[in-house]
């Protein structure tokens, strides 16, 4: 089996059918589908066994439910393919050749262990869409150092294809909002080689019912997760300007720019000096000025260089 398509499902219904329809129309057919189902009822099983019985589906029901992201990890653990492709049930393949295009990249780049593609966000509640591509410069930066991935937005795991040789790997249940960045940071710092598919072959369904919609710009989630990410990977990653800018924009966007307000969302005082200096600088500048993009970028760079010449913890 060449590809294992992993679908972590939960009360998926029509969304799952849309995804399975997109899989059924693929011209590349050397795949298995692993469905790990957290649903309380039999809906997903019935869909898989009755409406899509011709597909090569391995179905697993989780009782009790595993939750996100343990459900993702469960699906990955049960794969037998050479390559692993998570597809969230909200997402789907854009056209009949989407999977083949991933395979073409793998076959053209024999040494890669990770492939990621451009993608298209479909805002289902708003009736609009937007495509996301990486520039040649962003790909160049990523080849120079793994922390530059904070500049190179990869999209969610549906936009990736990962070699079985990376197993065992897992998504850290500590995170909900920063789970992708944590996973990519963990994977890329092992030194894996990658390739980029410059084609928006995945449609990512965006809607208000998603977990990410509940945690987006939610300070009670993003503040503790940001510190957890730095604790896990080391505060030294803030010496990369793209990482620093990522955290700068996060705190600005949730409008938490004072250390007093920041620590209301933590169980203990923030001991990361670079973060404390960043927040002190943002607080001095003021949120109105930070909302002006060109000024925010300028002040970020000044703050970054101050931190560069200061002792970090």
KEKE-3310 file (N, C-alpha, C; in steps of 0.2 Angstrom, whole numbers, plus 5000, padded with zeros to 4 digits):
npx = (5004:5003:4999:4992:4977:4972:4958:4952:4938:4922:4906:4903:4895:4888:4900:4910:4906:4908:4922:4925:4919:4927:4939:4935:4935:4948:4962:4973:4975:4981:4979:4975:4961:4960:4949:4946:4936:4927:4914:4898:4888:4882:4883:4894:4901:4890:4890:4902:4902:4891:4888:4900:4906:4914:4926:4943:4942:4947:4940:4938:4931:4931:4929:4930:4928:4943:4947:4953:4971:4972:4964:4968:4981:4979:4973:4985:4993:4988:4991:4997:5003:5016:5017:5009:4994:4985:4968:4958:4941:4934:4940:4945:4949:4954:4953:4952:4965:4972:4978:4987:4996:5003:5009:5017:5027:5033:5039:5048:5057:5067:5073:5065:5056:5044:5031:5023:5009:5002:4986:4968:4958:4941:4928:4915:4904:4904:4904:4915:4932:4950:4966:4982:4999:5017:5031:5045:5056:5052:5052:5066:5071:5066:5074:5086:5085:5076:5068:5063:5051:5041:5039:5035:5021:5012:5000:4986:4987:4981:4986:4998:5010:5017:5032:5032:5043:5045:5038:5038:5027:5019:5005:5005:4995:4994:4992:4980:4977:4991:4995:4999:5010:5019:5020:5026:5038:5044:5045:5053:5065:5072:5079:5073:5071:5062:5049:5040:5024:5018:5004:4987:4980:4972:4957:4952:4940:4932:4924:4912:4910:4921:4935:4946:4940:4935:4946:4953:4961:4959:4963:4964:4968:4978:4988:4993:4997:5007:5017:5019:5024:5036:5042:5044:5051:5062:5066:5076:5072:5067:5076:5077:5071:5059:5052:5051:5043:5031:5027:5026:5015:5005:5003:4999:4988:4979:4977:4984:4996:5003:5013:5006:4992:4995:4999:4988:4983:4990:4997:5007:5020:5027:5043:5051:5062:5064:5051:5045:5051:5047:5033:5034:5039:5029:5018:5023:5023:5009:4993:4986:4995:5002:4993:4994:5001:5015:5021:5020:5028:5041:5043:5043:5055:5064:5062:5066:5080:5084:5082:5090:5103:5102:5103:5095:5083)
npy = (4994:5011:5024:5029:5035:5045:5048:5056:5056:5063:5064:5066:5066:5074:5081:5071:5063:5071:5072:5058:5056:5064:5057:5045:5049:5050:5048:5042:5027:5018:5016:5015:5018:5025:5026:5034:5034:5045:5046:5046:5039:5028:5033:5037:5025:5018:5026:5023:5009:5007:5017:5018:5006:5001:5007:5005:5004:5005:5004:5011:5011:5022:5020:5024:5040:5047:5060:5076:5079:5065:5057:5059:5054:5040:5036:5037:5028:5016:5014:5007:5010:5016:5030:5043:5051:5063:5067:5079:5079:5090:5094:5092:5084:5093:5091:5078:5073:5076:5068:5061:5071:5073:5061:5061:5071:5065:5054:5061:5066:5058:5057:5064:5066:5072:5081:5095:5105:5119:5127:5129:5139:5137:5147:5142:5148:5160:5160:5162:5161:5158:5157:5149:5151:5146:5157:5156:5162:5160:5146:5144:5150:5141:5130:5134:5134:5126:5134:5144:5140:5147:5158:5152:5147:5132:5127:5116:5099:5091:5096:5090:5076:5062:5052:5035:5032:5042:5038:5032:5045:5059:5070:5083:5083:5094:5105:5115:5127:5130:5118:5113:5121:5117:5103:5103:5110:5101:5090:5095:5099:5088:5086:5082:5080:5089:5093:5104:5106:5116:5119:5121:5109:5105:5107:5117:5116:5129:5134:5140:5130:5123:5117:5125:5138:5141:5143:5153:5168:5168:5173:5165:5153:5155:5162:5153:5142:5147:5150:5136:5131:5138:5133:5120:5119:5128:5144:5150:5149:5161:5169:5168:5178:5177:5168:5176:5187:5180:5177:5190:5196:5187:5191:5204:5203:5197:5207:5207:5215:5218:5214:5211:5209:5198:5188:5185:5174:5163:5150:5153:5165:5173:5167:5169:5179:5186:5186:5194:5206:5209:5211:5222:5231:5232:5237:5249:5255:5255:5249:5255:5260:5248:5242:5247:5241:5244:5251:5243:5232:5238:5242:5229:5224:5233:5229:5216:5216:5223:5212:5203:5207:5206:5197:5181:5170)
npz = (5000:4995:5000:5015:5020:5033:5043:5055:5063:5069:5073:5059:5047:5033:5030:5031:5020:5009:5009:5007:4995:4987:4988:4982:4969:4965:4954:4957:4965:4974:4989:5006:5017:5033:5046:5061:5073:5084:5087:5095:5091:5078:5066:5057:5055:5048:5036:5031:5029:5021:5011:5006:5003:4993:4994:5000:5016:5033:5047:5064:5079:5093:5110:5126:5118:5110:5108:5102:5100:5101:5094:5081:5082:5084:5072:5064:5070:5066:5053:5037:5026:5014:5014:5024:5025:5033:5033:5038:5043:5039:5027:5010:4994:4981:4967:4954:4952:4963:4973:4965:4961:4973:4974:4963:4966:4977:4970:4962:4970:4978:4991:5000:5015:5019:5013:5008:5003:4993:4997:4998:5007:5011:5016:5023:5030:5025:5011:5003:4997:4998:4992:4996:4995:4995:4993:4982:4989:5002:5003:5000:5012:5022:5019:5023:5037:5050:5059:5051:5047:5053:5046:5034:5030:5032:5032:5038:5044:5034:5022:5020:5017:5024:5026:5031:5038:5047:5058:5075:5077:5084:5088:5099:5113:5122:5115:5106:5098:5094:5089:5076:5073:5083:5080:5067:5071:5079:5071:5060:5066:5067:5056:5044:5026:5014:5002:4991:4985:4973:4971:4974:4980:4990:4998:5011:5023:5032:5046:5058:5068:5071:5081:5080:5078:5090:5098:5092:5093:5106:5122:5133:5129:5119:5126:5137:5129:5120:5129:5133:5121:5120:5132:5128:5117:5119:5124:5117:5103:5100:5096:5082:5070:5063:5071:5082:5077:5074:5088:5092:5084:5088:5101:5100:5092:5100:5109:5121:5129:5140:5154:5166:5162:5154:5163:5169:5163:5166:5176:5184:5186:5171:5166:5156:5149:5137:5132:5142:5140:5127:5128:5137:5128:5118:5126:5129:5117:5113:5108:5098:5089:5086:5078:5066:5052:5046:5055:5066:5062:5061:5075:5080:5075:5081:5094:5093:5090:5102:5111:5106:5110:5123:5138:5137:5144)
capx = (5000:5008:4997:4987:4974:4969:4952:4950:4931:4918:4899:4905:4890:4889:4907:4914:4904:4911:4929:4925:4918:4933:4944:4933:4936:4955:4965:4978:4971:4985:4979:4970:4958:4959:4944:4946:4929:4926:4907:4894:4883:4884:4882:4900:4901:4885:4892:4908:4901:4885:4888:4907:4909:4919:4933:4947:4942:4948:4936:4939:4927:4934:4925:4927:4931:4950:4947:4959:4973:4973:4961:4973:4987:4976:4973:4991:4996:4985:4992:5002:5006:5023:5016:5004:4991:4980:4963:4952:4934:4931:4943:4944:4954:4951:4951:4953:4972:4976:4983:4992:5001:5007:5014:5022:5032:5037:5043:5053:5061:5068:5075:5061:5051:5039:5028:5017:5006:4998:4979:4963:4953:4934:4925:4909:4899:4904:4903:4921:4938:4956:4972:4988:5005:5023:5035:5052:5060:5050:5055:5073:5072:5065:5080:5092:5084:5069:5064:5060:5044:5036:5038:5033:5015:5011:4993:4985:4990:4978:4990:5005:5011:5023:5034:5031:5050:5045:5035:5032:5027:5012:5003:5005:4988:4995:4990:4974:4978:4997:4997:5002:5017:5022:5021:5031:5044:5046:5047:5058:5071:5075:5083:5070:5071:5055:5047:5034:5019:5015:4997:4982:4976:4968:4952:4951:4934:4933:4917:4912:4909:4928:4939:4951:4936:4933:4952:4956:4962:4956:4969:4965:4971:4984:4994:4997:5000:5013:5023:5021:5028:5043:5045:5045:5057:5067:5065:5081:5070:5065:5082:5075:5067:5052:5048:5049:5038:5026:5024:5024:5009:5000:5001:4996:4981:4974:4977:4987:5002:5006:5014:5001:4987:4997:5000:4982:4981:4995:4997:5013:5023:5031:5050:5055:5064:5062:5043:5043:5054:5043:5027:5035:5040:5022:5014:5025:5021:5002:4989:4984:5001:5003:4988:4996:5006:5021:5024:5021:5034:5047:5044:5045:5062:5068:5062:5070:5087:5085:5082:5096:5109:5101:5103:5089:5082)
capy = (5000:5017:5029:5028:5042:5045:5052:5056:5058:5064:5066:5070:5066:5076:5083:5065:5061:5076:5070:5052:5057:5067:5052:5040:5051:5051:5044:5037:5022:5013:5019:5013:5024:5023:5030:5033:5038:5047:5048:5042:5035:5023:5037:5037:5018:5016:5029:5020:5002:5006:5021:5018:5000:4999:5009:5001:5008:5001:5008:5009:5015:5023:5020:5031:5045:5049:5068:5079:5076:5058:5053:5059:5049:5033:5034:5036:5022:5010:5014:5002:5013:5019:5037:5044:5057:5064:5072:5081:5077:5096:5096:5087:5084:5098:5088:5070:5072:5079:5063:5059:5076:5072:5055:5064:5075:5060:5050:5065:5068:5051:5057:5068:5062:5076:5085:5100:5108:5125:5125:5134:5140:5138:5149:5140:5152:5167:5160:5165:5157:5161:5152:5151:5148:5149:5160:5153:5164:5156:5139:5145:5151:5134:5125:5136:5133:5124:5139:5148:5138:5152:5162:5148:5144:5126:5125:5111:5092:5089:5098:5087:5069:5061:5045:5030:5032:5046:5035:5034:5052:5061:5077:5084:5085:5100:5111:5115:5132:5130:5111:5112:5124:5112:5097:5105:5112:5095:5086:5098:5100:5081:5087:5079:5083:5090:5095:5108:5105:5123:5118:5121:5103:5103:5112:5117:5119:5134:5136:5142:5124:5120:5118:5131:5144:5143:5145:5158:5174:5167:5174:5160:5147:5156:5164:5147:5138:5151:5148:5129:5130:5140:5129:5113:5120:5132:5151:5152:5150:5168:5173:5169:5184:5175:5166:5182:5191:5176:5178:5197:5197:5184:5195:5210:5201:5195:5213:5206:5217:5220:5207:5210:5206:5192:5183:5182:5168:5158:5147:5155:5171:5171:5168:5170:5187:5189:5188:5200:5212:5210:5214:5229:5236:5233:5241:5256:5258:5255:5245:5259:5260:5242:5240:5250:5236:5246:5253:5236:5228:5242:5241:5222:5223:5236:5225:5210:5218:5224:5206:5200:5210:5205:5190:5178:5164)
capz = (5000:4995:5004:5020:5021:5039:5044:5062:5063:5075:5071:5053:5042:5026:5029:5029:5013:5004:5009:5004:4988:4984:4988:4977:4962:4963:4948:4960:4969:4978:4995:5011:5021:5040:5049:5068:5074:5091:5087:5100:5088:5072:5059:5053:5053:5043:5030:5028:5027:5017:5006:5003:5004:4988:4995:5005:5022:5039:5052:5071:5084:5099:5116:5125:5113:5112:5108:5098:5094:5101:5088:5075:5083:5084:5065:5061:5072:5063:5045:5035:5020:5014:5016:5028:5024:5037:5030:5043:5039:5036:5021:5004:4989:4976:4960:4954:4952:4969:4976:4960:4962:4979:4973:4958:4970:4980:4965:4959:4975:4981:4997:5005:5020:5020:5007:5009:4997:4993:4998:4997:5012:5009:5021:5022:5033:5022:5004:5000:4997:4997:4991:5000:4992:4997:4988:4981:4995:5009:5002:5001:5019:5025:5018:5027:5044:5052:5062:5046:5045:5056:5040:5028:5033:5029:5033:5043:5042:5028:5017:5021:5016:5028:5026:5037:5041:5052:5063:5078:5078:5087:5089:5106:5116:5126:5111:5102:5093:5091:5088:5069:5074:5088:5077:5062:5074:5082:5065:5056:5069:5067:5050:5038:5020:5012:4995:4991:4979:4972:4968:4979:4978:4995:5000:5019:5025:5037:5048:5065:5072:5072:5087:5079:5078:5097:5101:5088:5096:5113:5126:5138:5125:5116:5130:5140:5124:5118:5134:5133:5115:5122:5137:5125:5111:5122:5123:5112:5097:5099:5093:5075:5069:5061:5077:5086:5074:5075:5094:5093:5081:5092:5107:5098:5089:5106:5113:5128:5128:5146:5158:5171:5159:5151:5168:5172:5159:5167:5183:5187:5183:5166:5168:5150:5149:5130:5132:5146:5136:5121:5131:5139:5122:5115:5130:5128:5110:5113:5104:5092:5084:5084:5073:5059:5050:5044:5062:5070:5059:5063:5082:5081:5073:5086:5100:5092:5091:5109:5114:5103:5113:5130:5140:5137:5148)
cpx = (5004:5006:4992:4984:4970:4964:4950:4943:4927:4911:4900:4900:4892:4897:4911:4912:4907:4918:4929:4924:4924:4939:4942:4934:4943:4957:4970:4974:4974:4985:4974:4967:4957:4955:4945:4941:4928:4918:4903:4889:4886:4884:4888:4901:4897:4887:4897:4906:4895:4886:4895:4910:4914:4926:4936:4947:4943:4945:4937:4935:4930:4929:4929:4931:4938:4951:4953:4965:4974:4970:4965:4979:4985:4976:4980:4995:4994:4986:4997:5005:5013:5022:5009:5001:4985:4975:4958:4946:4931:4934:4942:4949:4950:4949:4953:4961:4976:4981:4989:4998:5006:5012:5019:5028:5036:5042:5049:5058:5062:5070:5071:5057:5045:5037:5023:5015:5003:4991:4974:4958:4946:4930:4917:4903:4898:4903:4909:4927:4944:4962:4978:4994:5011:5027:5041:5056:5058:5053:5063:5075:5071:5071:5086:5091:5077:5065:5061:5053:5039:5035:5034:5027:5013:5004:4992:4988:4987:4982:4997:5004:5018:5025:5033:5038:5050:5041:5040:5032:5019:5011:5002:4998:4988:4992:4984:4975:4985:5000:5001:5009:5021:5024:5027:5038:5048:5049:5053:5065:5075:5080:5080:5071:5063:5055:5041:5030:5016:5009:4992:4977:4972:4963:4951:4945:4934:4926:4917:4911:4916:4931:4943:4947:4935:4940:4955:4956:4958:4962:4970:4968:4978:4990:4997:5000:5006:5019:5024:5025:5035:5046:5047:5051:5062:5066:5070:5078:5067:5071:5081:5070:5060:5048:5046:5043:5031:5023:5022:5017:5003:4998:4997:4989:4976:4974:4979:4994:5005:5007:5009:4995:4989:4997:4994:4980:4986:4994:5002:5016:5027:5038:5054:5056:5063:5055:5042:5046:5049:5036:5028:5036:5033:5018:5016:5023:5013:4999:4987:4989:5003:4998:4989:5002:5013:5025:5025:5027:5041:5048:5046:5052:5067:5068:5066:5077:5089:5086:5088:5103:5108:5102:5096:5089:5077)
cpy = (5006:5022:5027:5035:5041:5050:5052:5060:5059:5067:5070:5071:5069:5078:5077:5063:5065:5074:5063:5052:5060:5062:5047:5042:5052:5046:5039:5033:5017:5016:5014:5019:5021:5028:5029:5037:5039:5048:5043:5038:5031:5027:5036:5029:5016:5020:5025:5013:5002:5010:5021:5011:4997:5002:5005:5005:5003:5006:5006:5014:5016:5024:5019:5035:5047:5057:5070:5081:5068:5054:5053:5054:5042:5031:5033:5030:5015:5010:5009:5004:5015:5027:5038:5051:5058:5069:5073:5081:5084:5098:5090:5089:5089:5096:5081:5069:5074:5074:5061:5065:5076:5066:5057:5067:5070:5056:5054:5067:5062:5052:5061:5063:5066:5081:5089:5104:5115:5122:5131:5134:5141:5140:5148:5144:5159:5166:5163:5160:5161:5156:5154:5147:5150:5151:5156:5156:5161:5149:5139:5145:5144:5130:5127:5135:5131:5129:5144:5146:5143:5157:5159:5144:5138:5124:5119:5104:5089:5091:5095:5079:5067:5053:5041:5030:5037:5044:5032:5042:5054:5068:5078:5087:5091:5106:5110:5121:5131:5122:5110:5115:5119:5106:5098:5106:5105:5090:5089:5098:5093:5081:5083:5083:5084:5093:5099:5107:5112:5122:5118:5115:5101:5109:5112:5120:5123:5135:5137:5136:5121:5121:5125:5138:5146:5145:5151:5165:5174:5167:5168:5154:5149:5158:5158:5143:5141:5149:5141:5128:5132:5136:5122:5114:5124:5139:5154:5153:5157:5172:5172:5174:5182:5172:5172:5186:5187:5177:5186:5199:5193:5188:5201:5209:5200:5201:5211:5208:5220:5214:5206:5207:5199:5186:5181:5176:5162:5156:5150:5161:5169:5173:5169:5177:5190:5190:5194:5206:5214:5214:5221:5234:5237:5237:5248:5259:5259:5252:5248:5259:5253:5239:5242:5245:5238:5248:5247:5233:5232:5241:5234:5221:5227:5232:5219:5211:5219:5217:5202:5201:5209:5198:5187:5172:5160)
cpz = (5000:5000:5009:5022:5028:5040:5051:5062:5069:5072:5064:5048:5035:5025:5027:5022:5008:5004:5005:4997:4984:4983:4983:4970:4960:4958:4951:4965:4974:4985:5000:5015:5028:5044:5057:5071:5082:5092:5093:5097:5082:5066:5055:5051:5047:5036:5027:5025:5022:5010:5002:5004:4999:4989:5001:5012:5028:5044:5059:5075:5090:5105:5122:5120:5115:5112:5104:5102:5095:5096:5082:5076:5082:5077:5062:5064:5069:5055:5044:5028:5020:5016:5019:5026:5028:5033:5036:5039:5037:5029:5016:4999:4983:4969:4960:4954:4958:4972:4972:4961:4968:4977:4968:4961:4974:4976:4962:4964:4980:4989:5002:5009:5022:5014:5010:5003:4998:4995:4997:5003:5009:5015:5020:5024:5029:5014:5000:5000:4996:4996:4994:4997:4995:4992:4987:4987:5001:5009:5003:5009:5023:5025:5022:5035:5046:5055:5058:5044:5048:5051:5034:5031:5029:5029:5038:5040:5036:5022:5017:5019:5020:5027:5032:5041:5047:5058:5068:5078:5081:5087:5096:5109:5120:5122:5107:5096:5090:5089:5081:5070:5078:5084:5071:5065:5076:5076:5061:5060:5070:5060:5044:5032:5018:5005:4996:4985:4978:4968:4974:4978:4984:4997:5008:5021:5032:5040:5056:5070:5074:5079:5086:5080:5085:5100:5098:5092:5103:5118:5131:5135:5123:5120:5133:5135:5121:5123:5134:5127:5117:5127:5133:5121:5113:5120:5118:5105:5095:5096:5085:5074:5067:5066:5081:5084:5075:5082:5095:5090:5085:5098:5105:5095:5095:5111:5120:5127:5134:5150:5163:5168:5157:5157:5171:5169:5161:5174:5187:5183:5177:5167:5162:5148:5142:5129:5136:5143:5130:5123:5134:5134:5119:5119:5130:5122:5110:5107:5097:5087:5082:5079:5066:5057:5049:5051:5066:5068:5061:5070:5084:5080:5078:5092:5099:5093:5098:5113:5112:5107:5121:5132:5140:5142:5144)
residu = (UNK:UNK:UNK:UNK:UNK:UNK:UNK:UNK:UNK:UNK:UNK:UNK:UNK:UNK:UNK:UNK:UNK:UNK:UNK:UNK:UNK:UNK:UNK:UNK:UNK:UNK:UNK:UNK:UNK:UNK:UNK:UNK:UNK:UNK:UNK:UNK:UNK:UNK:UNK:UNK:UNK:UNK:UNK:UNK:UNK:UNK:UNK:UNK:UNK:UNK:UNK:UNK:UNK:UNK:UNK:UNK:UNK:UNK:UNK:UNK:UNK:UNK:UNK:UNK:UNK:UNK:UNK:UNK:UNK:UNK:UNK:UNK:UNK:UNK:UNK:UNK:UNK:UNK:UNK:UNK:UNK:UNK:UNK:UNK:UNK:UNK:UNK:UNK:UNK:UNK:UNK:UNK:UNK:UNK:UNK:UNK:UNK:UNK:UNK:UNK:UNK:UNK:UNK:UNK:UNK:UNK:UNK:UNK:UNK:UNK:UNK:UNK:UNK:UNK:UNK:UNK:UNK:UNK:UNK:UNK:UNK:UNK:UNK:UNK:UNK:UNK:UNK:UNK:UNK:UNK:UNK:UNK:UNK:UNK:UNK:UNK:UNK:UNK:UNK:UNK:UNK:UNK:UNK:UNK:UNK:UNK:UNK:UNK:UNK:UNK:UNK:UNK:UNK:UNK:UNK:UNK:UNK:UNK:UNK:UNK:UNK:UNK:UNK:UNK:UNK:UNK:UNK:UNK:UNK:UNK:UNK:UNK:UNK:UNK:UNK:UNK:UNK:UNK:UNK:UNK:UNK:UNK:UNK:UNK:UNK:UNK:UNK:UNK:UNK:UNK:UNK:UNK:UNK:UNK:UNK:UNK:UNK:UNK:UNK:UNK:UNK:UNK:UNK:UNK:UNK:UNK:UNK:UNK:UNK:UNK:UNK:UNK:UNK:UNK:UNK:UNK:UNK:UNK:UNK:UNK:UNK:UNK:UNK:UNK:UNK:UNK:UNK:UNK:UNK:UNK:UNK:UNK:UNK:UNK:UNK:UNK:UNK:UNK:UNK:UNK:UNK:UNK:UNK:UNK:UNK:UNK:UNK:UNK:UNK:UNK:UNK:UNK:UNK:UNK:UNK:UNK:UNK:UNK:UNK:UNK:UNK:UNK:UNK:UNK:UNK:UNK:UNK:UNK:UNK:UNK:UNK:UNK:UNK:UNK:UNK:UNK:UNK:UNK:UNK:UNK:UNK:UNK:UNK:UNK:UNK:UNK:UNK:UNK:UNK:UNK:UNK:UNK:UNK:UNK:UNK:UNK:UNK:UNK:UNK:UNK:UNK:UNK:UNK:UNK:UNK:UNK:UNK:UNK:UNK:UNK:UNK:UNK:UNK)
# end
